[in-house]
Amino acid sequence: MTEQKELHALTIKLRDIADQKALEIDAVGTLTQQDYEQVAPKAELLLDEVRDDSILALVDATQFSGWEAGAAFEDFKLGLRHNKKFKRVAIVISKDWQQWLSKLSSWFTTAEVQDFEDRDSAIVWLSRS
């Protein structure tokens, strides 16, 4: 019998929400250090592309199940390097245990951080003035 590997992925892109730049992040499965090694350079380029310090972030964690140790450290480092660039961070969650993501995130950023049960509500919150 062959062992099935869990699907895992980390994607990141820049988009506009209410005429403001927003970083959209989708996390799926248990993220690995290799996921971050592949995505971090793109994240750095996107964040450097935005010159103001009022970026919005939309994080879809509905399919997220955690990090491997190395991935958690890479995520922490990336977040610390850019934590002051963000104005608001909306985290879309699907499980009760994921609520700790917004609490943990708020410790490492000056941005407002809030979790939501659906993407539309998160975008409405991010769009407010």
N, C-alpha and C positions, 0 to 999 in steps of 0.2 A: 504494500500500500504506500503510495506517495503522499508526502505531506504537502498540504496546500499552503502557499504563502499568502499572508494578509496583504491586501492592496494598501499601498501607502503612497501619498503624493503631497507635494506642497507647490502650489501655483501662486503667482503674484503678478499683478498688472496694475497699471495706472489708468484711472478713469475719472470722469467729471461727475460730481454730484452737486447739484444746485450751484453751478458755476465755480466750484472749488475743486481742487485736485484731491483725489482720494486713492489710497492704496487699497486694492482689493486682494485679499488673501484667502485662499481655500486650503484647508488642512484636512487630509483624509487619512484615516488609519493611524498607526503608530509611526511617527516621523523618525527618520534616521539621520545620522550625521551626514551621510551622503546626500540626502534630500537637501539639507542646508548648504552643502558645498556646491551643489548645482544651482540653487536658487539665490544664494546670498549675493553673488556678483551682480545679478540682474536687479535685485532689491537695492543694492548700493547705487547703481546707475540711475534707477528710477527716482530714488530719494535725492540724489544730487541734481537731478533734472529740475526739481521743484525748489525754487529759490526762497519762497516765504516759509515762515514757521507756523503755518496753520493748515497742515495737511490733515485730511480726514482719513480714517481707516475703517474698512468694512471687513471683518474677519468672519468667515463661515466655518464654524467648528462643529456643524451638525453631524459630520462623519468622522470627527477627530476622536482618537482613543488614547492619545498620549505621546510621549517622546521616549526614545532611548536616551541614556545618560548624555552621550556626546551631543545629540541633537538639542537637548534642553540647554546645554551650555552654549551652543552656537546661537540659539534663539535669544538667550539672555544677553550675550555680547552684542548682537545686532540691535536689540532693543535699547540697550544702554547707549550705544553710539548715536542713536537718532531720537531718543525719547523726547527731546524738547521741540522737535519739528511738528509734533502732532497736536491738533486742537481737540478732536473728539475721536474716540475709538468705540465702534459698535461691534459687539461679538454676538453672532447668531448661534444659539445653542439648541440642543435637542434633548439633553439628558440633565437631570438634576445635579449630578456630580460636576458638570461642566461650569456651574455657576462660580466655582472657585477661580476660573480663568479670568473673569473680570476683576475679581478682588485682587488676585495676584498681579495682574497687569497694572492696576491702579497704583501699586506700590512703587513702580519703576518708571512712571511717566508723570508729567505735569498735565497731561490731557484728561478731559472728562472721559470716563470709561463706563459703559453700561452694557448689560446683556439683554438679548431679545429672543423671543421664541420664533420669530419669522423675519425674513429678509426685508419685506416691505416696511415693517415698523422701524427697523434699524435705519433704513434709508430716509424715512420721514424724520427721524430724530437727527440724523447727520445733516439733513437739509436745513434745519432751523438756523436762524441768524444768531 
